[in-house]
Amino acid sequence: MNVLIWVIYRISFSFRQKSTAGMEFLGIHLDQEQNRRLNSSRGRISRQDSPVAVFIIPTDEELVIAEDTYALLGGG
């Protein structure tokens, strides 16, 4: 399994479309309608026949960093 993480990836359907253009040789085939529909929501944006599954998974990195820092400083 390969995982590609782009933090900004979930922000814009057009960014995802442009950044994956020409990656078909890697097996990445976006479902353009699904990509546009989900925009910032969780879900699959690659076509069902795509060899590589591409998902939007919203995260909150700042919260995780803050919680880890708090725990390291003895607060948790």
N, C-alpha and C positions, 0 to 999 in steps of 0.2 A: 504494500500500500504506500502510495506517495501522498504527502500532504503539502500543499502550498498555502502559505498564509500571507495575505496582504491585509494589513490593518485597515487601510483606506478602502479596500476592495468593496466593503459593504455600503459605501456612501452613495455611489452613483452607478446606475445601470449603464450609462454611456461610457464611464471609465472602465467598467468590466468588459464591455463590448470591444472597446478600442485596445485594451491591454491583452486580450486573448486573441485578437485578430491575427491570423497567420499561424496559430498554434495547433491547427488541425493535424499536422504531422506528428504531434505529441499525443494525439487522441483526445484533444479538448474541443468539444463541439457544443457551443451554448445554444440553448433554446431561447431565442430572442424574445418571444412573448413572455415566457416564464421569468426571464431576467428582468424585463420591464415591469411585470406585475408584482414581483416580490420586492423589488428595490431594496429596502432595508430590513425586510423580514427574514426569518429563518426559512430555509428550504433549498431544494435542489434547483439549479439553474442550467444544468447541462441537459442535452437531449437524452432521452431514454436509451438510445442506441449509441451514445458516446462511450468509447472505451474508458474514458476518465470521467468520474463523477465530480461535479463541481457544486459546492454548497455555499450558501451564505449562512454564517453562524455568528450572530451578534455576540460581542464579548464586552467586558468592562475591565480592561487591563488596569486602569487607575485604581479601581477598588481592590483588585487582587494585590497590587503593589502596596497599597496602604495597609491592608490586612496583614500581609507578610512582614512589613516593616514594624507594625505594632507588636506582632508576636515576637519578632527578633529582639525588640527592646524590652521584652518581659511583660508586656501587657496582655498576653493571651495565653 
